[in-house]
Amino acid sequence: MINGYLDNPWNLPHGSENVLCTYEEKIHALHTGEGDIHNETYVRTSLCLPGLVVSQSGPTYRYCMTHVMQLWSIFILSNVWPASHISDLPLTKAKLISSIWDGDSVDIAAIISDALADSIARGASSLI
């Protein structure tokens, strides 16, 4: 439904039986232990200023990010995956930006749909 609204339906690659986009494949591989391309060190290094030593736990703060990544962070947190504030970026959302930056295929409609379902399940105040 959201894909139709966005006028950009998610189409599986020709002959593919896999229904996951590359971003979701990386997340799934990380959770099952089959891959580590989206490990915290890689994600934080790709988002943050070169040479900056960043914490390996907790969110990534905007002042640690490059200007381009700050813009992506604001865009994602304001338009795609709602958040109550935009001063920092939780790791799950940082992984999304890292995937976009890497040129991975991303089913944005599924991400929006999941974010809306999660917000509804937690209550309307989580949308604010």
N, C-alpha and C positions, 0 to 999 in steps of 0.2 A: 504494500500500500504506500509506504513512504517512498520507495523507489519510483513508483508511478508519479507521485506528487513531485519528486525531484526531476522527473522526466529523464532519468538516467538509470534504468533498471540494471540490476546486477545480472550479468550474463556469464554463465560458466564458459571457460575456454573450450573451444571445439574439441569434442571427444573426451572431455574430462568428466569423471564421475565425482570428483571432489567438490563439495559445496562451500568450502572455506576459501576466503581470500587469503593472500599471502600473509597479511597481518595476523589474521586469526590462526593460520597454520603455525606461525612463529610462537604465538602465545600458547597454543596447544602443546607444541613441542617442548616449550620451557616447563610447562606444568607436568608433563609426562616424563621429563628427563631425557628426551630424545634430541634436544638441541639447546644451545646456550647463546645464540646470536642476540637474544634480547636480554642478556644478563644486565644487572644494574650498572656495572662498570662501563659497558659499551654504551648504554643509553645515556648515562650521565656525561660521558666523554663527548658524545656526539651533540649534546645540547649546550654544554657549558663552554665558557671561554677557554681558549687553548692555554695549557699550562696550569690551570686552576686546580687545586687539590680540593675535591668536593667530598662531602660526607657520603658514605655508602649506605646510610639508612635515612629514612624519612623522606620528605618531599624535596624537590629541587626548587630552589628559590630563584625568582626572576632576576635578581641582581647578579646571579652567577651565570646566566645564560647569555649567549650572543644576541645581538639585536634581532636578527631574523627569527631565532627561536623564541624570543620574547613575544614577537608578533604572532607566531604560530600558537603559542601558549594562550594568549589573550583570545585569539580567534576560536580555538578549540573549546576553551572554558566558557566563552560567551555564547557560542552558536551551535556547537555540536554536542558537547558533553557538559551539561550544566554544573555550575559550582557556585557556592555562596561567596567566594572571593577569588581573586586572580593573582594574589601575591606569591603563591607557590604552586607547584605542579606535582600532584601525586604520581607515583611511579607508573601506575597503570595508564595514566593519560600521557606521561612522558614517553612511554613505549609507542603509543599511537603516533605522536609527533615524529619520533625516530623512524618509524615505518614509512610515514609520508615522505620524510626527507630522504630516505633510502630509495624511494621510488617504488615501493611495494604496492601491490593492488590492495585497496581497502574498500570494503563494503560499508560505506558511510551510513547508509540507511539502516543497516543492522545495528550499528553502534548507537545511532540516535534512538532506534526502537528499544534497544536494551536499556539505554539510559532513562528513557521515559518509563519503561516498565519498572525499573528499579526505584525511580522516584515515586511512582504511584504506590508501590509496595511499602515504601517507608513513610508515606504521607505527603500531603501537598506542601508542607513547609520545607521539604528538601529541595523543591524547585527554586526557592528564593535564594 
